[in-house]
Amino acid sequence: MRNKEPPYVYDRSLLPEILTPSDMASFMRCSEQTVLNRIHAGKLKAHVDGKVIRIRRSDALNYLGLEESA
C-alpha cells in the first residue's frame, strides 16, 4: 500500500508559504533526517526556535535551484 503524497509534490505552485521539515522531505522525496542534517549544516535556510523548525517556500525553492513562480 502506497502512502498518498501531498499535492505539492507534483505541483510546486501548491507548496505552502511555510514548510515543516516533513513537508520539505516530501517535496524533496528524501527523509526528514536528511532535511534536518542540511539545515544544521547551514546548507538549507530555516527558522529554528527551540524544537520548532520552519522553512520559507522561497528558501526551499532557492536551495533546490528552482525559481519562485509569480
NORPE-V839385 format. One record per residue. N is the residue number from 1. D_LAST is the distance of its C-alpha to the last C-alpha in Angstrom with 2 decimals. Layout:
BEGIN
n:d_last
N:D_LAST
N:D_LAST
END
This chain:
BEGIN
n:d_last
1:36.30
2:32.63
3:30.39
4:27.55
5:24.25
6:21.31
7:18.80
8:15.98
9:18.30
10:17.48
11:13.91
12:11.69
13:9.19
14:12.41
15:12.94
16:14.06
17:13.04
18:16.59
19:18.49
20:22.21
21:23.89
22:24.73
23:21.14
24:20.29
25:23.45
26:22.57
27:19.18
28:21.03
29:24.07
30:26.47
31:28.72
32:27.92
33:30.55
34:28.69
35:25.63
36:28.10
37:29.89
38:26.81
39:26.01
40:29.66
41:29.81
42:27.00
43:24.80
44:22.10
45:21.16
46:21.99
47:23.56
48:27.12
49:29.32
50:32.55
51:31.89
52:28.43
53:25.62
54:21.91
55:18.99
56:15.57
57:12.68
58:11.47
59:15.14
60:15.52
61:12.86
62:14.25
63:17.70
64:17.11
65:15.76
66:12.42
67:9.16
68:6.43
69:3.79
70:0.00
END
